[in-house]
Amino acid sequence: MRGKLLIIGFGPGSFQHITERAREALQESDVIIGYNTYVDLIRGLLTDQEIVRTGMTEEVSRAIEAVRQAELGKKVAVISSGDAGVYGMAGLVYEVLVQKGWREADGVEVEVIPGISAINSCASLLGAPVMHDACTISLSDHLTPWELIARRIEAAGMGDFIVALYNPRSGKRTRQIVEAQQILLKYRPADTPVGLVKSAYRDRQSVVLTTLGEMLDHDIGMLTTVLIGNTSTFVYDGKMITPRGYQRKYTLDKAEQPIRANERLKEEHEPWALHGGVSERKKETTQALAQQAVAMLAERGLLQTKIIEPNTNNPYDAMPAILEIAVSPGVGNKKLSARQMTALMTAAGAEGEIEYTPHHYVLLRVMTKEPEQIVSQLEQAGLLVQPIGDVVQVKACDFCNGEKSQSIPEADEIAERFAGLTVPKELKIGFAGCAMACYGSVHEDIAVIYRRGKFDLFLGGKTIGRNAHAAQPVAEGIPADELVDTVGRVLAEYKEKGHPDERFHKFFKRIGSVAGYHHNEHVPAVTVDTVCGD
Ligand code: SF4
């Protein structure tokens, strides 16, 4: 009969954290082979299986014995704590098989059964520290030269990986954890959060939250996993948390803002994200009910506790932010002066980026703790600074280098009133200083075209894609004193009734009528005057 090797990872050690398949595999085995401590941990799940147990450093002999017994036709379980494929027995068993010329087609059957590795079980006890790129490094130099391990720690530090150190220290091996700390301190601050978890989900479990600088003041042994945060990891209310987005984004500190990091978890912004069943509205309802209950108890004299104000410290506030802003020389102006270029370069510094875009502005992206100061310096240089994201942006032609300047006041007022307004999806208003409508204004979401002293309004353009199309002409001859309010009514309706992420042209089509202007599937051609630009 063909034998079978069942290489089982049984997780941290508690029965609740062993997978169903691992339990079945133990039951169907004839022989259980494992390290003494591991056999003791799962003994309660065994019935009459033969047990082969050995000491700690005898992994190779266990693997050889397992293969030998399987070749006799038995079902043999080789057990590892955590995951058998992560510093476990799976690799060793395969190495023994390879040496024997084993082939899957006609050799003993092999099944590797996954378990929960220490990085996962320890992370769950600490909070959510492994929310970003992470690596595991074993500090045991029993089988790996220390120089190689040190190089890997160096690389992890350089790459800002969250690091889980396995086998950090033993009775004889005490130097490695000290060197590991020194290497990582070159790349991240001493107050970087560190979790020390010993015997996760076992009887003598211990969880300590400390810092990279102070971690050696605590007990660290062979059963400890050391979880070191990256430069974004923070501690909040005793929990070690690494933000999933690596850095928060900051645009402009206006009353209306595109999404900020602490708003990301709202359902409308990330409909796919988990919210623990608590939306903002539900939270408000829950708080209101709790307040009612407190008031009721107080009325009856049953409340003798004081109300503790919630901790409002936002850990994001201490972190540098990536400032992303649209910068241009003005709504209608397309020329940058040398002074403005210098201000831009100074704002970007050595590490920032200035990206040329097709939207009549450059995108400045810079990491900073002083976003307000950068914005103020750019504005002092006469630059127009606008937020980016799901906001209104105003694009205008250059009014023939200012020669056709009649409608510039209205363009400026529209920018003043609406640029930066949060809307369901980024929206551009194209403004043209005459009927030539340069700079592609009629392809924008909303187009305003100055003609013969009044304004024409176009709605629902689609700038890009194979199905790009011009906006529909919905009104001609709007007087100057009605223009801004007219545009305002369109934006207000979109803001109120648009679905999150719904582009304006789709919204216009879905809703059929915006601010009294009707959507038309078949748009009649616009009659163009023969006089250029009039
Ligand atoms: S021709 Fe008209 S649309 Fe073009 S830049 Fe001059 S004013 Fe603007």
Residues whose N, C-alpha, C, O or C-beta is under 5 A from the ligand:
A	BS01	SF4	C397 D398 F399 C400 K404 A432 G433 C434 M436 A437 C438 G533
